[in-house]
Amino acid sequence: MPFLNWLKRRLVVIAGLLTLAYLLLPNVIVTVFSFNKPKGRFNYEWRRFSTEAWQDPCGVADMCGSLSLSLQIAVWATVGATVLGTMISFALVRYRFRARGAVNSLIFLPMAMPEVVMAASLLTLFLNMGAQLGFWTILIAHIMFCLSFVVTAVKARVMSMDPRLEEAARDLYAGPVQTFLRVTLPIAAPGIAAGALLSFALSFDDFIITNFNAGSTVTFPMFVWGSAQRGTPVQINVIGTAMFLLAVLFVLVAMVLGNRRNKQKA
């Protein structure tokens, strides 16, 4: 019975660790197979250990070019969606205007709408406008669907802000710009950062909307999909592993900096 009591006390922790392990399992498999030396074109069966793919990650034609393009689109889509989403969030929370409820509902429509519907709608819009499909149509489409996620993250943060802090800044003769930069923006920064990170991940990873509106432009997810039809080079696993490790490193650095700030405040 002592074991059952111990299990009951730690059931939530064990369930959480098992869920985390299940979520990380695909990343582990991708990492392991980045060191594989496949016999044929497909990297689906383990043959033998090799670091050749890590020594030459751009050894596959056009792969690093598509990766660079995806990173550029993700960065610019993140900047555009974050700036627009932050302004929309403040407008929806701080101001009252006509059709505010309708705007509030429409903002969340891309999150509820199936991606294929939004992709086809955007493609129809671009074709009717006579726009050439390529980098700019992909960028506009990515900003469109990332906007909702930024608004959701920033709006939640803005709604939880204490207006008395801004009032105190104004009482101490701070101007509107000074109040925004030194009080409002630092408080809203965690929500803005969360929206930006989510936008970057969604934009870099998107395939359906990109595939509809890319024309002859090939992003990294489209390259991976095309490679899967002919053969999956090990370098794809290398790039995936590198991106995963960079994301983990970024989170760890953010946690360390956050802990230091909390200790300094204490």
HUBEL-V830939 format. One record per residue. RES is the residue in three letters. BURIAL is # if it has 24 or more other C-alpha atoms within 12 Angstrom, else .. D_CENTER is the distance of its C-alpha to the mean C-alpha in whole Angstrom. Layout:
{{RES & BURIAL & D_CENTER} {RES & BURIAL & D_CENTER}}
This chain:
{{MET & . & 46} {PRO & . & 44} {PHE & . & 42} {LEU & . & 41} {ASN & . & 41} {TRP & . & 38} {LEU & . & 36} {LYS & . & 36} {ARG & . & 35} {ARG & . & 32} {LEU & . & 31} {VAL & . & 28} {VAL & . & 27} {ILE & . & 28} {ALA & . & 26} {GLY & . & 23} {LEU & . & 23} {LEU & . & 24} {THR & . & 21} {LEU & . & 19} {ALA & . & 21} {TYR & . & 20} {LEU & . & 17} {LEU & . & 17} {LEU & . & 20} {PRO & . & 18} {ASN & # & 16} {VAL & . & 20} {ILE & . & 22} {VAL & # & 19} {THR & # & 20} {VAL & # & 24} {PHE & # & 24} {SER & # & 23} {PHE & # & 27} {ASN & # & 28} {LYS & # & 31} {PRO & # & 31} {LYS & . & 35} {GLY & . & 34} {ARG & . & 31} {PHE & . & 28} {ASN & # & 27} {TYR & . & 27} {GLU & . & 30} {TRP & . & 31} {ARG & . & 34} {ARG & . & 34} {PHE & . & 32} {SER & . & 31} {THR & . & 29} {GLU & . & 30} {ALA & # & 26} {TRP & # & 25} {GLN & . & 28} {ASP & . & 27} {PRO & # & 23} {CYS & . & 24} {GLY & . & 27} {VAL & . & 26} {ALA & . & 26} {ASP & . & 24} {MET & # & 21} {CYS & # & 20} {GLY & . & 20} {SER & # & 18} {LEU & # & 15} {SER & . & 16} {LEU & # & 16} {SER & # & 12} {LEU & # & 12} {GLN & # & 14} {ILE & # & 12} {ALA & # & 9} {VAL & # & 10} {TRP & # & 13} {ALA & # & 10} {THR & # & 8} {VAL & # & 12} {GLY & # & 14} {ALA & # & 11} {THR & # & 12} {VAL & # & 15} {LEU & # & 16} {GLY & # & 14} {THR & # & 16} {MET & # & 19} {ILE & # & 19} {SER & # & 19} {PHE & # & 22} {ALA & . & 24} {LEU & # & 23} {VAL & # & 24} {ARG & . & 27} {TYR & . & 28} {ARG & . & 31} {PHE & . & 31} {ARG & . & 32} {ALA & . & 30} {ARG & . & 27} {GLY & . & 27} {ALA & . & 26} {VAL & . & 24} {ASN & . & 22} {SER & . & 22} {LEU & . & 21} {ILE & # & 18} {PHE & # & 17} {LEU & . & 18} {PRO & # & 15} {MET & . & 14} {ALA & . & 17} {MET & . & 18} {PRO & . & 18} {GLU & # & 16} {VAL & . & 19} {VAL & . & 21} {MET & # & 18} {ALA & # & 18} {ALA & . & 22} {SER & . & 22} {LEU & # & 21} {LEU & # & 23} {THR & . & 26} {LEU & . & 25} {PHE & # & 25} {LEU & . & 28} {ASN & . & 30} {MET & . & 29} {GLY & . & 30} {ALA & . & 27} {GLN & . & 26} {LEU & # & 23} {GLY & # & 21} {PHE & # & 19} {TRP & . & 19} {THR & # & 19} {ILE & # & 16} {LEU & # & 14} {ILE & # & 16} {ALA & # & 15} {HIS & # & 11} {ILE & # & 12} {MET & # & 14} {PHE & # & 12} {CYS & # & 9} {LEU & # & 12} {SER & # & 12} {PHE & # & 9} {VAL & # & 10} {VAL & # & 14} {THR & # & 14} {ALA & # & 12} {VAL & # & 15} {LYS & # & 17} {ALA & # & 18} {ARG & # & 18} {VAL & # & 21} {MET & . & 23} {SER & . & 23} {MET & # & 24} {ASP & . & 28} {PRO & . & 30} {ARG & . & 33} {LEU & . & 31} {GLU & # & 31} {GLU & . & 34} {ALA & . & 35} {ALA & . & 34} {ARG & . & 36} {ASP & . & 39} {LEU & . & 39} {TYR & . & 39} {ALA & . & 35} {GLY & . & 35} {PRO & . & 32} {VAL & . & 30} {GLN & . & 31} {THR & # & 30} {PHE & . & 26} {LEU & . & 25} {ARG & . & 27} {VAL & # & 27} {THR & # & 24} {LEU & # & 21} {PRO & . & 21} {ILE & # & 21} {ALA & # & 19} {ALA & # & 17} {PRO & # & 15} {GLY & # & 14} {ILE & # & 13} {ALA & # & 11} {ALA & # & 9} {GLY & # & 8} {ALA & # & 7} {LEU & # & 5} {LEU & # & 3} {SER & # & 4} {PHE & # & 4} {ALA & # & 2} {LEU & # & 4} {SER & # & 6} {PHE & # & 7} {ASP & # & 8} {ASP & # & 10} {PHE & # & 13} {ILE & # & 15} {ILE & # & 15} {THR & # & 15} {ASN & # & 18} {PHE & # & 20} {ASN & # & 20} {ALA & # & 20} {GLY & . & 23} {SER & . & 24} {THR & # & 21} {VAL & # & 19} {THR & # & 16} {PHE & # & 15} {PRO & # & 14} {MET & # & 17} {PHE & # & 19} {VAL & # & 18} {TRP & . & 20} {GLY & . & 23} {SER & # & 23} {ALA & . & 23} {GLN & . & 26} {ARG & . & 28} {GLY & . & 27} {THR & # & 24} {PRO & # & 25} {VAL & # & 24} {GLN & # & 22} {ILE & # & 19} {ASN & # & 19} {VAL & # & 20} {ILE & # & 17} {GLY & # & 14} {THR & # & 16} {ALA & . & 16} {MET & . & 12} {PHE & . & 12} {LEU & . & 15} {LEU & . & 13} {ALA & . & 10} {VAL & . & 13} {LEU & . & 15} {PHE & . & 13} {VAL & . & 13} {LEU & . & 17} {VAL & . & 18} {ALA & . & 16} {MET & . & 18} {VAL & . & 21} {LEU & . & 21} {GLY & . & 21} {ASN & . & 24} {ARG & . & 26} {ARG & . & 25} {ASN & . & 26} {LYS & . & 29} {GLN & . & 30} {LYS & . & 30} {ALA & . & 32}}
